[in-house]
Amino acid sequence: MGGTEEKQPTGSGRPTSRDVARLAGVSHTAVSFVFNGRAEGNLSPATQERIRRAAAQLGYRPDPVARGLRRRRTAVIGLVTDEIASSPFAGRLLRGAMETAWDSDHLVLTIDSGGDPAKEDAAVAELLDRRVDGIIYAAMSLRRVRVPEGLHRTHSVLANCLPEDDSLPAVIPAERAGGRTAARLLLDAGHHRVAMVGGQDDLASVDRLRGFRDALRAEGITVPKEWVVRTGGEIAGGYEGAMRVLDGTPADRRPTGLFCYNDRVAAGVLHAATRLGITVPDDLSVVGYDDQEHMAEFLTPPLTSVALPHRAMGEAAARLLLDAIDTGRTPPATVRRLACPVIPRASVGPAPGR
């Protein structure tokens, strides 16, 4: 067909929109309509498809710099976080944000502040100097944060943290609902003597315990005060807490189910149970939290855990930010809580005697 015969781009550089127009047998303006989102109402579906096929054949991608100049955008969003290097969950959040941004033709420029407020302010200033279209500020543990200076000068969203001044939108885990989910796992397996081990006075600990108690209270069960043992978030704390509620207590009076603040605490609980000759899950069921990569599934037995939605938080924060960029409207300073799904494995079984 006269205007659609296959022609390769001239020269050795990257293919241009004019090369696409020649191959598709259409005007340069028609190609611009397709890749600038103005094709509907101006071009037939068949013509749009022909242009996209030609672009795919040539390996053509719109120039993001040129397009950004036309739209007064850079097609880059910034991501500032406090501890990417040291967190086992950072990769999931980053992947969620980066892939969502990529799907909308945006790149993510990431800066790790190491938790230093001065570095956070400098990082935001640097991103603003580079004219990023917006910024995500992410914390690797749920907490209230001081909003870095400069975040209010562009579209901004928080991930896994809450602003101290409630001035920006935030995406966080539904921690209280996660605590209810953990309790429900034990209740549904017939456990009525249950304890919670680990945690401290942080937001996550408080909400997980509240949710845990909510679910038990709905069944008329009260957790004895001595069965809520806050011993931190590490393996040693789990071991210490488990020994306090299990050691020296007759089998018919000790807890048959343990909800752990996180998977590291659960690892300590499993170690203590082994030392005491208590079999998991036959004598004791254990539920972790976080679904920590390279840990939960490799414990003995593999650990049932309530997962933190880090990837989903990255995706949701990026989508919220991109929507604000596209509409030019600042999103309301609301909190979106994402569900914490259960990852079932082998550490939960029926209550003894059930």
Helices and strands as residue ranges (DSSP letters): G 2-4, H 17-24, H 28-35, H 45-58, H 64-71, E 76-81, H 90-103, E 107-112, H 117-129, E 134-138, E 144-145, G 151-153, E 155-159, E 162-163, E 170-173, H 175-188, E 194-197, H 203-218, G 225-227, E 228-229, H 235-246, E 257-260, H 263-276, E 285-290, G 296-298, E 304-307, H 310-327, E 335-338, E 342-343
